[in-house]
């Protein structure tokens, strides 16, 4: 029981959520993740842990019995729904005001700036 309490304290201290325990499973076989070699004892000892900020994105969490993993542990899966926002990038090609070079004052200033480079 001490390790379980240590995990809970770690999650509380770091703002994490254990997703396995959030979702109700109608079938008990979808809850447990480890089975003893004799097949009598079953426990939930494998977890999916996420940041509290993202806990609303998880849609489901369950274990799978089908895949043969050659282990006494079962696969744990979480479904996640994320909406990505497209960020605006700066224009790479800057447009120059070429019409301004027809004026003598702007043309002279441009020449001096080019000469200074």
C-alpha positions, 0 to 999 in steps of 0.5 A, a space after each residue: 500500500 505504501 507504493 500506491 500512496 507514494 504514486 498518489 502523492 507524486 501525482 498531487 505534488 506535480 499536478 498529474 491525473 491518473 486516467 485509469 481510475 476516472 472511467 467506469 468499466 462495465 466489465 471487470 476484466 477491462 479494469 485490471 492490468 496484472 494477473 498473478 501466475 496462479 490466475 487468482 489475484 488481479 490488480 491495477 498496477 499499470 497506469 496512464 498518468 497525464 498533466 491536469 491541463 490535458 485531463 479533459 482531452 481523454 475520452 476513454 481508458 481501458 485494458 486489452 486482453 487480446 494481444 499476446 504480449 508474453 507477459 502477465 501484464 495487459 495493454 492499457 490504452 487511452 483515447 485522446 481528443 485534441 483540437 490543434 490551433 493553427 498559429 500564424 507565421 510571419 510573412 517571409 517575403 517582405 514587399 518593398 515600396 519601389 514607387 518611393 524610389 522615384 522621389 529624390 529624397 527617398 532615393 538618396 537616403 536609400 543609396 546612403 543606407 546601402 553604402 553603409 552596409 
